[in-house]
Amino acid sequence: MCIMWVMTHIARRMFELLEPICLVTFFADESNAELAALGHRTYWDGYFASRAAPLGRVPAEVVHAAFYSFAEGEAARHIPSAWETIPPEASLAARERGSAASVRRILGPELAGSPGLVRAADLTTKAATSAPMTGRVMYAGMRSVAVPSDPVARLWHSATMLREHRTDGHIAALLGARIGGTEAHVLSALEMGIHPPESFGRIHHLQKERLAAVMAGLRERGLVDADGHFTDAGRETKQRIEDLTDDLAAAPYEALSPAELDELIAELEPITAVLVAAGSR
């Protein structure tokens, strides 16, 4: 069996296992509560301030470029104003503190304090701190942040490092396919069976003129049809992007031996199952 195919398959499986750990940051209450307690007025103030914090006090244009999927001007509504009275480091610490608290609550004391979770945290950290940083802006930013000693926090932190590594690669795949951030949300909506795709929660708030222009561009390229559904070319383009994303996400797991990969998957499966059942909330 081709080693490259195996590692790409591993990257996809690890994404499935680690993503529910990362999602508590966005779905559960604790992280938002910690950020609100600092003085962030809205969810999105806290989101932009805490996620961009590893980059330092960069201008909104840099955050927009690094995040990629937000419409023009969205980052500028929060950066740098969200940092004017709250240091980026404080927002970053609040996000991590709240996220770890969410994971600990959802898993319960027995699973959160288990040797299996400690081992999963150790192996995830080994993978997350091993990959080249070249061309990986958000991943490099997270790599500059100290890894916490607490096992639950370390698992969340390292899973988030790997998420940012994967996202950096996903952006490269989107750029190669000439798919912009809003276009990417349209394709994701169609993949999830959401129709019309303009109703997708990540983009439904955008101006109708902006969404109409995006849909017109996708139709012109033959990626969606007149009714706003995937064409065969559109579905194939989306699949190529996902396949390349998996391929580009494989490097961290090359630091683990086959036995360690098997062990990590086995230890993560019960953790992920509980988080999925709870909706990472």
KAHUVEN-V860036 format. One line per field, one symbol per residue. ss: DSSP state (H for helix, E for strand, - for the rest). A space follows every 10 residues. Layout:
ss->???
This chain:
ss->--HHHHHHHH HHHHHHHHHH HHHHHHH-HH HHHHHHHH-- --HHHHHHHH HHHHH----H HHHHHHH--- ----HHH--- HHH----HHH HHHHHHHHHH HHHHHHHHHH HH--HHHHHH HHHHHHHH-- ------HHHH HHH------- HHHHHHHHHH HHHHHHHHHH HHHHHH---- HHHHHHHHHH H-----HHH- -------HHH HHHHHHHHHH ---E-----E -HHHHHHHHH HHHHHHHH-- HHHHH--HHH HHHHHHHHHH HHHHHHH--- -
